[in-house]
């Protein structure tokens, strides 16, 4: 029988509020060895997520999109929207400014296979598990790998 998100998720989730500082986020990532921090309202509703990759924008410059100059005007053929988002993250000071607002979430009944498929397809490190918009837990890649090891690792060593 396939495990569900409820079976493998971390239930004690480190969260942040929108006004949590960048410094507090870094402390949470380092002290708790995690890859993602959901941003929640006081009632537990998830409003965004900050990943360790988001914090890397503080150390790099966003890549300027490619363009051509035509009759004195710049025509961008790169991803201008991604440049703007990267530039915004560069100057972010709080979780609310840094977070990704379009969060891919799953319900507690999502199968481990579905979670792994979405993580691979969308290049995600973690998926918040929610019910009625309230955060219940989080599944990181390591939770899936741990479960796979428990199911198959023991058989391969014998």
C-alpha positions in Angstrom: 0.0 0.0 0.0 1.3 3.4 -1.0 2.1 5.9 1.8 0.4 9.2 1.8 1.6 12.7 2.7 0.0 12.4 6.1 2.1 9.2 6.7 5.5 10.8 5.8 5.2 14.5 6.4 7.0 16.5 9.1 4.3 17.6 11.5 6.4 20.1 13.5 7.0 22.6 10.8 9.2 25.6 11.2 7.1 28.6 9.9 7.6 32.3 9.5 5.3 35.3 9.5 5.4 37.9 6.7 7.4 40.3 8.9 10.0 37.7 9.9 13.5 39.2 9.1 15.9 37.7 6.6 18.3 37.1 9.5 15.8 35.1 11.4 15.0 33.1 8.3 18.7 32.3 7.8 19.0 31.2 11.5 16.0 28.9 11.1 17.4 27.3 8.0 20.8 26.7 9.5 19.7 25.6 13.0 17.0 23.2 11.8 18.7 21.8 8.7 15.6 22.5 6.5 15.2 23.6 2.9 11.8 25.5 3.0 9.9 27.6 5.5 6.2 28.2 4.9 5.0 31.7 5.6 1.7 31.7 7.5 -0.9 34.0 8.9 -1.8 34.0 12.6 -4.6 31.5 11.9 -2.2 29.0 10.2 -3.3 29.8 6.6 -0.3 29.5 4.3 0.4 32.7 2.3 3.8 31.8 0.8 7.0 29.9 1.1 10.7 30.8 1.4 13.3 28.3 0.3 17.0 28.2 0.8 17.4 29.0 -2.9 15.4 32.2 -2.4 18.1 33.4 0.1 20.8 32.8 -2.5 19.4 35.8 -4.4 20.9 37.9 -1.6 24.4 36.8 -2.8 24.0 37.0 -6.6 22.9 39.6 -9.0 19.9 38.8 -11.2 20.9 38.1 -14.8 20.0 40.9 -17.1 17.6 39.6 -19.8 18.9 39.8 -23.4 17.5 42.4 -25.6 17.9 44.1 -29.0 17.9 47.9 -29.6 15.5 48.7 -32.4 14.9 52.3 -33.4 16.0 53.6 -30.0 13.8 51.1 -28.0 14.8 48.0 -26.2 13.0 44.8 -27.1 13.5 42.1 -24.5 13.5 38.5 -25.7 14.6 37.1 -22.3 12.4 36.5 -19.3 11.9 40.1 -18.0 9.4 38.9 -15.4 12.0 36.5 -13.9 14.6 39.3 -13.9 12.1 41.6 -12.0 11.4 38.8 -9.4 15.1 38.2 -8.9 15.8 41.9 -8.5 12.9 42.1 -5.9 14.4 39.2 -3.9 17.8 40.9 -4.0 16.5 43.8 -1.9 14.0 41.8 0.3 14.3 42.3 4.0 11.4 40.2 5.3 9.8 36.8 4.6 6.8 38.6 3.0 9.0 40.4 0.5 11.1 37.3 -0.3 8.5 34.6 -0.4 7.0 32.9 -3.4 3.3 33.5 -3.3 2.2 30.8 -5.7 2.8 27.8 -3.5 2.3 24.3 -4.8 0.6 22.5 -2.0 -0.9 19.0 -1.5 -3.6 17.5 0.7 -2.9 14.9 3.4 -4.2 12.1 1.1 -1.7 12.8 -1.7 0.4 9.7 -2.5 4.1 9.6 -2.0 4.4 8.9 -5.8 2.3 12.0 -6.6 4.4 14.1 -4.3 7.7 12.8 -5.8 6.4 13.4 -9.4 5.5 17.0 -8.7 8.8 17.6 -6.9 10.7 16.4 -9.9 8.5 18.1 -12.5 8.5 21.5 -10.7 12.0 21.3 -9.2 10.7 21.6 -5.7 12.5 20.7 -2.5 9.4 20.7 -0.3 5.6 20.6 -0.6 3.4 22.0 2.2 0.6 19.8 3.2 -2.7 21.7 3.8 -6.3 21.1 4.6 -8.8 23.9 4.3 -5.9 26.3 3.6 -4.3 25.5 7.0 -0.8 24.1 7.2 -0.7 20.5 8.6 2.9 19.6 7.7 5.5 19.6 5.1 7.1 16.9 2.9 10.7 17.4 1.9 12.7 15.3 -0.5 14.4 13.7 2.5 11.1 12.4 3.8 10.4 10.5 0.6 14.0 9.2 0.4 13.8 8.0 4.0 10.5 6.1 3.2 12.0 4.6 0.1 15.0 3.5 2.1 12.8 1.9 4.7 10.8 0.0 2.1 13.6 -1.0 -0.2 17.0 -0.4 1.4 16.8 -3.2 3.8 16.0 -5.8 1.1 19.0 -4.8 -1.0 21.5 -5.2 1.8 20.4 -8.8 2.7 
